[in-house]
Amino acid sequence: MNNKTTYGWKDLLTDTAIIAVACGIVLVIIGSFPDFFGRNLHLLK
């Protein structure tokens, strides 16, 4: 019996989409920090 699981194109596309969405969320969070600090730095002075 061969219990090896196959990794098909649908699995690859699904994983790629999940990784792309996760990276996009991280980039949006990181990219919003300079804007956030730029708006609030004048309150600290």
N, C-alpha and C positions, 0 to 999 in steps of 0.2 A: 504494500500500500504506500502510495506516495502522498503524503500530507502537506507537501510544499504549497504554500499559498502563492498565487500568481499576482503580480503587481502590474495591472493593466493601465492603459492610457487614461481611463476614467479616474482611476486612483491618482495618477500623476497630475491630471488636470485639477482634481479636487484639492490635493495637497498644495499645488502651486497657487490656487485661488485663495486658500486659507492663509498661506504665508504672505501673499501679496496684501491681503486685507489687514493682517496683523502688522505688517511693516508700514502700511499706510497710516494706520492708527497711531503707531509709535512716532512716525515722522510728523504727523499733525500735532501731537502733544508736544514734541520737542520744538517744532517750529512756532508754536504759540507762546512759548516762554519768553522770547525776546520782546514780543509785542506786549505781553502782560507786564513785564518789568518796566518797559518803556513808558507805559501808561501810569504806573504806580510809583515810579522813582521820585517824581516831584512831590509826592505826599511824604516821603521820608526826609526831605531836606528841612 
